[in-house]
Amino acid sequence: MKEVIHVLPDFVRQSFLALSPKIMNEVEEIRLRVNRPIEVRTHNNTYILKLGTSNLEFKEPDAQMMMSLLSQHSVYRLEEELKRGYITIPGGHRVGLAGRVIMEKGEVKGIRDISSYNIRVARQKSGVAASYLPHLHHKGGWCHTLLIGPPKSGKTTLLRDLAKEISMGTKSPSLPAKNVGIIDERSEIAGSVRGIPQHEFGVKVDILDACPKAEGLMMMIRSMSPEVIIVDEIGRKEDGDAIMEAVHAGVTIFASVHGGSLDDVKKRPTIAHLIDQGFFQRAIELNVQSKRGIVRKLTKVSTVRGVQ
């Protein structure tokens, strides 16, 4: 948490550090809004930071100070991040931003007068994919796999650990380490800072950070010759087209999608087409209410391509 604590204004930092160790270990988000109380959220609870017995409020000068800390006193160095609406800091933590949007020729140029910050605490959970690995391969190779779950269900956490395990290889059954490419459009899987992943992976992982998925899939295939590609939150038609191209090129795909169940995502044209045509062979449905990364159901989706 030291990287998160470093970007908090002093008075917020002191109040935050006064929280119990149990809460500190479970923090998922810190939300700071100008002229509003400061919220600390865990998976199941929301806590309001206190100054004595009063709620601690975030003021406009505090928002300016926080941007100065995030930018290391040079907002211009964050020009590209401000266009995307979030900043990734060391440790892989992501700080979402809201405020006055600056437009130029119909496109977002950046965000100014930041009035809201949402710090999403990144926690790598190694080993969460281990028990599911035996179900995700067939005849010595990995199956094209779709991870399904609502927000905060642990899709990215599980994808991250799958990338690590696949790039390191498995002993039982014996599967060699694979070259893994990660298309990290929102800098969430690897949490890269200046192109360097902040999370731990195997030695055979390559990452395209802040790159649109459709373009990134083709770029990765052309430039890095991956055997497996990991991609988060697919849904657009161009994502589906790129996945079909990647599969035809002999690359195995692990992808995630928002949804409550396999039946839910089949109602989305792009996902339905990929499933109906047999491009995904396994589907993992993540539990909606339990802890992140808990699998509710694992389905063998397709036999179209000879996978049983």
C-alpha positions, 0 to 999 in steps of 0.5 A: 500500500505504500505507493497508494499512501504516497499520493494521498495528501498528508491529512488524508494519509494520517486518517487512512493509516489510523484504520485497523490492520484488518480494514487496511488489508481488505481495502479495494477503493479509496474515493475522494470527491471535492466537498464530500466525505472520503470513502474507503471501500472493501468488498463488503463495507464502506468506511468514512474517514474521520477527523476526531468525531467528524467526517473528513472532507476533501477540499479543492486545494486537496484535489490540486495537491493530489494531482501534483503528487500523482504527476510528480509536480508536472501535469504535462507528463500525464497528458496521455493518461488524462485523455483516458481518464485514469492514471496507473501508479507504481504497484499497478494501482489505478487512479480514476479521474472525473472533472471538466472534460476538454474536447477538441475536434470532437475528441476528448483531449483531457480532463481539467479541474479534477473533482473526483479521484477513485484509487483502485487498489491492485492486489495480485492473488497468486495461485487462484487459477491453479485448481482450474488449470486441469480443466482448461486444456485438451490433448496437450494444448490450452483451450480458448476460454471465456471468463464471465462475471459482473464488475468486481467479480475477479475476472482480471485477477483470474486472467492475471494468474492464468497469464502467470501460470501459462507462461511458467508451464505446469507440471501436472499435467506436463504442459510447457511454458508458453509465450503469452501476450497481454493486450492491456487496454486499460492497464489493469491486467499488468498495471504497467508504469512506463511500459513495465508491468507492476505485477509478477508474471513468468519470464515469457510474457509480453505486454501491449499497454494502453492499446485498443484490443482489436489493434493490439491483437494483430500487433501482438501476433505480428510483432511477438509471435505469442502462443497464447493471448490474454485480453480483458473486457471484450464486447465490440464487433471489432474485438470479435473480428480480431479474436477470430483472426487470432484463432485462425492464426493458431493463437489460443485466446483467454478473454473476459466479458461482463455478464451474470452468466453464459446465457446472459452474454449469449444475448450480445451479438458479438459474444454469441457469434464467437460462441456459436461458431465454436471459437470458445471451448471453455467458459468460466462463470465467476461468482456474483456475491462471494469473494473475488475470483471464486468460480461458480461454474466451468462449462465445456462450451464447444465441440465444434472444433473437436474439443470434448 
